[in-house]
Amino acid sequence: MKEKIKAVLFKLWIILSAIIVLSSTAFIFIYIIKNGINSISLEFIFGNPKGFPIGAEGGVFPAIVGSLLLMLIACIFATILAVSTAVYVTFYCESKKIEGIVHVIVQCMAGVPSIVLGLFGYTLLVANLKLGRSLLSGGITLGIMIFPFIEVRVEKTLREVSSSLINSSYALGVSKSYTLFKLILPICKTDIVSAITLAGGFAMGAAAPIILTAAVIFAPIPSSLSSPVMALPFHLYILTGEGISLEKSYATALVLIMLLFIINILSMALTFKRKELK
């Protein structure tokens, strides 16, 4: 009898938690859409910010492009490090001690506040390496932020590959590197791309790391990696913090949410495709 009561209470707790989360998320979406939809137009999406103060009129196209470019650089930088680390820990590391140290480092990096990463990026990249506030500085800083996110998921994906399949490849005399690049990574490709896509959405929505490393109040579409950029989170922060235009801030938030929604849909589609292949 007690077990049944516990099961019912646990089920009710799960349902209640799901309702609270979904209701809160729906309220946020509906509230932003209600307040921002009237300011959304082709001119707003594809136009440059105008007016005085800057952003009171015009659009957010440079900020959209800047956010996408920052996300792209962050994903490239983080993926190279994360996949390399995951492959080493899974297939090449023979010391449990080293493996444990790597896991501790990754977990510690995952717990570092984003503003601290911004200060680190400013100190190392902007000040010491003289990269300045630039697309490259911001992208690398965001890449450091999402590195643990990708590494954990890639490592989990690699460990889920059937050991019998790997051992069969080794038994046939196939080298470890050939097995990795021709057998294991193609099998895991969809899950890895899905993890990278989710991490990209995480990077696109982060404001703190780019405040000190890349973003400025106004900049044209960047022409090189050394150019400063506009970004949607920073633009939203300026519009709201300075009280420039509440309507434009809601519209900017709506554009950012829509981009993140599209990115998450792509990630989910890749995950479902992977499940269908299985």
N, C-alpha and C positions, 0 to 999 in steps of 0.2 A: 504493500500500500504506500509506504514511504517513497519507494522508488518511482511509483507512478506520479505521486505528487511532485517529486523533484523534476521528473521529465516534463510534466505540464508547466511548472513554473519556469523551467529553462526555456521551453518553447515560447512561452509568453514573453519572457525577457528578450529573446531573439527578435520576435515579431515587433515588440515595442521599440527596440533599438533601431530596427530597420525603418519603422514608420517615422521615428524622430529624425533620423539621418535624411531620409528621402524628403520629408516635409521641409526640413531646414534648407536643403539644396534647392528644392522647387521654389521656395519662397525667395531665395536669393536670385535665382534665375528670373523669375517672374517680375520681381521688383526692378532689377536692372533693365530688363526688356521694356517694361512699362515706362520707365523714365528716360530710356535712351533711344528707343525705336524712332521717335519723331525727328531726331537729329541725324539719323542714318540716311545717307544718300550717296549717289555715285560721286558727287563732288567732295563729300566728306571722306570717302574711302580712297579716292584717287587724287585728292588735292593736297596742297602744301598748307601748313599752318600759317595763318595770317592774323592781322589785327594787332592791337596793343592793349595789354601785354600779349606777346606772341602766344597763339593758341586760342585766343578768344573767338577767332573766326577761322574759316578754312578747314583743311582736312588733316589726315594723319598718315598719308601714304609713305612719307619718309620713315615714320616710326614703324609702320608695318614691315617695310623692307629691312630696316635695321634690326628688328626683332628676329626676322627670319634668318638673316645673315649671321647674327650672334648665335642663334640656335644651331645653324649648320656648322659653324666653326667649333662650337662646344661639343657637338656630337662627334665630329671627326677626331678631335683631340682626345676626348674621353674614351671613344671606342678603341682607338689604337692602344691606349694604356690598359683599359679594362679587359679587352679580349686577350691581350698578351699576358696580363697577370693571371687571368682565369685559366688559360691554357697551361701556363707554367705550374700553377698550384695543382691542377688536376692531373696532368700527364708527365711532368718533368721533375717536380719537387719530390725528393725521396726522404726528406727530413720532416718529421712531424713538428719539430720545434720551429723550423723556418715557416712551415705552413701556418702554424699557430700565430707566429709573429705577423705574417702577412694579413691574417684575418683580423687581428687586433688593430692593425694600422687602418685597414679598410673600415672597420666599425668606428674607430675614433674619427676618421675623416667624415663619415656619415653623420656624426653628431656635432660637428663644428657648425656654429651659427653662420648663416649666410653673410651677415655683416662683417664677421671676422675674416671670412674668405675675401670679402671686398677690400678690407684693410691689407690683407696679405698680398692680394693682386696689385694694389696701389704701391705698396712698399717695394715689392720685387720687380714688377713689370713696368709700372709707370715711372717710378722714381729711380731705381737702381739700374735697370736695363734700358732706360730712356726710350721706352716704346710710346710714352705719352698716353693720353686718353684716346684710345683707338679701338677699332673693331677687333684687332688681334688681341689686345690686352683683355678686353671684356670677354671674348670668346674663350680664351684660355682659362680665365677665372671661372667662368660658368662650367667649362669642361672639368675643372678640378671638383666643382660642386657635385656634378652628376656622375663622376667616376665611380663612387661606391655603389650607386644605384644600378649602374650597368654591370659592374664586376660581379656583384652578388647574383644577379639573375643569369648572367652568362655562365658562371661557374655551376649554378644549380642545373642549368640546361645541359651542360657538358657531362655532369655526373649522372644524368638520367639516361644517357645513351647506354644501350645494352652492353654489358661487359662481355657477353658471349660473342657479340658481333665484333668487338674490338679484338678479343683473343683469337677469334677465327682469322682475322686479318693478319695478326702477328704470326699465327701458326703457318700461314702460307708464305712466310718470309717477307712480307711487306714491311717496309720501314715505318717507324713511328711517325715521321713527318709526312710521309705519303698518305698514311692512314688518316692523319689529322686533317690534311687539306682536301683529300679526295673522298673521304667517307664521313668523318665525324662532323666537320663544319658544314658541309652541304645538308646533312640531316638536321642540324640545329639552326640553319640559316634563318628560317622564318621566326623562330622564337627570339633569336638575337636581334633581328631587325625590329621586332615588336618591342623589345626592351629599350632599344635605342630611340625608337619613336616616342615612347612614354617619357623617357628621360629628356628628350628634346622639348616636349611640352612643359616639363618641370622647369627647364632652363629658360624657356620663353617667358614664363610668368614671374621670374625672379627679378626683383628690383634692386635689392641691397648690393649684390656683387658688382653691378654695372654702374652704380651711382658714382663710385670713385675711379672706375677704370675705363669706361667707354662712353656713357651717355652724356649728352649735353641738351640744353633747352631747345636749341634749333640747329639742325645741320641738314644739308641736302643729302640725297642718296649717296652713300660712300663710294668713292672712286677707287680706293685702295684699302689694304689692310691697316694702314696707318692713319686712316681718317676717323674722326669721331663720328658717332652715330646718334640718331634719335631711337628711342625704344618705347614701345607701348606702356610697359609698367612705369618707367620713369616719367613719361609724358602725363600719365594718369596721376602720378604723385604730384607733379608740378601743378596741374590743373586744379587738383583738390586742395593741396596744401597752401597754395597761394590764393585760392578763391577766385581763380580767373574766370571759369565758366563751369557751373555745375552741370548744365545740359551736355556740354562737350565731354565732361569727365564721364558721365553715364554712357554716352555713345562710345567713347574710347574703351571703357570697361566691357561694353557689349561686343565690340570688335575683337578684343583680346579673348573673351570667353568663347566666341564663335571659332576663332583660330584654334584654341586649345581643344574645343569640342571636336573639330575636324581631325586634329592630330590623334586624339584618343579613339575616335571611330576607326581611323586607319589601323591603329595598333590592335584594336579588338578584332577587326576584319582579318588581320594577319594571324592572330591567335586562333580564331575559329577555323581558318584555312588549315592551320597546322593540325588541329584536332580532327578535321575531316580526312586529312592525309593519313593519320594514324588509324 
